[in-house]
Amino acid sequence: MKKRRLWRCLLSLTLTILLALGGGIQVFAFEDDDEDDEEYVPGEVVVKLVHPGDLPGVAIDYDLDPTPLGQFGARPIYRLRILDGAPPPRKAEALRQDGRVLYAEPNYIHQAPEGQQRVSWARGGSSDEYAGQWAGAFIGLPAAHTITQGAGVIVAVLDTGVDRTHPLLADRLLPGWDFVDMDDDPSEVGVAGEDLLYGHGTHVAGLVALAAPEAQILPVRVLDRNGVGNVWVLAEALAYAVNPDGDLNTADGAHIINLSLSTLRRTDLLDEILEDIICSDDDDDDDDDDNDDDCLAGRGRGAVVIAAAGNRASIRPEYPAAEAQPGLLAVAANTEADALASFSNHGPWVHVAAPGDRILSSVPGAAYGVWSGTSMAAPLVAGQAALVRAAHPNWTPHQVAKRIRVTASGPSGEPPRIDAAAALGLPPTQRPSPPEEDPGGDGDNNVAPPHLSLRCYLPAIVR
């Protein structure tokens, strides 16, 4: 294991030097699936019981603390502390054999996909360059904005937080919440140049604003300064996003939710909560007769969920993007040359692609920066979903997601490219011609290449 990690570090360093000399080289993470599969919060397990009254007995029988670390609302879903030191996967496997338990699993960790590439943003660019960058014309935003710019729609960005003072975002932001520090200030935490994922949420929020300038953005911090979080926090944040004030009678929840984060592990908890925030009328869950009553957004007010597919250049599914839920879209990244980005995940579980290569957006400090990743592609689709929702306010999440899928197009064998104009009933967008090769050799269309981190791992820090 140490030898493989050393090899990866040396190769990453070599690529970094090559980029500094010649430019235009993408850097990837060289992750071991074995290491990814062991990423969970130590010392705890997530358990759903058949009956709440079974908690004391289950806790005693399986050496668990009967006082939960957390309970998901009024549901018999608990985050429980392990008392005997057993590894969470082993404890969960034992619990699953008990008839009182509906499911049990470790509290798996997820992270922003750009943490896998070891790349951050490169400062540079202006508000004019941001507004006129290639991504907007590629997905037909100029034409789409003649129909709507997303007024009346709320897009929740569940990420590292946001720079609330950025001029691009200040007038678009709702209050939001921080589920990492558990307070009402979902601001970015970290230091530029030191914390690799600092600015991730601000960059993502700026791309929602690019696609849907009149939509409101609800910032929800679920990732720490290293871009790392866990499934329990994500589930809590999803429920908050569709019902911030806790009152199902008020329509203050998000219509669209952007998740520029992923994990290799599918979890029953996340599957259940996603189903209950999307609240699609097309849901075919025959095992839950009162499924409509479980809608966390209130009846008829579900949210479309947009999720980044991940940056491993793999066909292996990542979650939540690969959850088979109506009203959820998994998003790959494409380049200005109308090709799938070399770092992007792909496969039959991916629904659409959007610009994700060298994308300019807001970063902390009232600045702009370039970043590449499926995290950049997802918020452009979230913004497009806001436009469709604004034009068709009575559509269900499934209808909005389906409209985005059926109007997307592109080369066969790859995820189809989104088309905001076509989704609003306008003629399909004619893709701009890709740029010519830069004779100067930097190959970046006069935009600085992303800053590269020489870290060989990303610590999994969770609350």
Secondary structure, 3 states (H helix, E strand, C coil): CHHHHHHHHHHHHHHHHHHHHHCCCCCCCCCCHHHHHCCEEEEEEEEEECCHHHHHHHHHHCCECCCCCEECCCCCEEEEEECCCCCHHHHHHHHHCCCCEEEEEEEEEEECCHHHHCECCEECCCHHHHHHCHHHHHCCHHHHCCCCCCCCCEEEEEECCECCCCCCCCCCECCCEECCCCECCCECCCCCCCCCCCCHHHHHHHHHHHHCCCCEEEEEECCCCCCEEEHHHHHHHHHHHHCCCCCCCCCCCCCEEEECCEECCCCHHHHHHHHHHHCCCCCCCCCCCCHHHHCCCCCCCCCEEEEECCCCCCCCCCECCCCCCCCEEEEEEECCCCCECCCCCCCCCCCEEEECCCEEEEECCCEEEEECCHHHHHHHHHHHHHHHHHHCCCCCHHHHHHHHHHCCECCCCCCCECCHHHHCCCCCCCCCCCCCCCCCCCCCCCCCCCCECCCCCCCCCCC
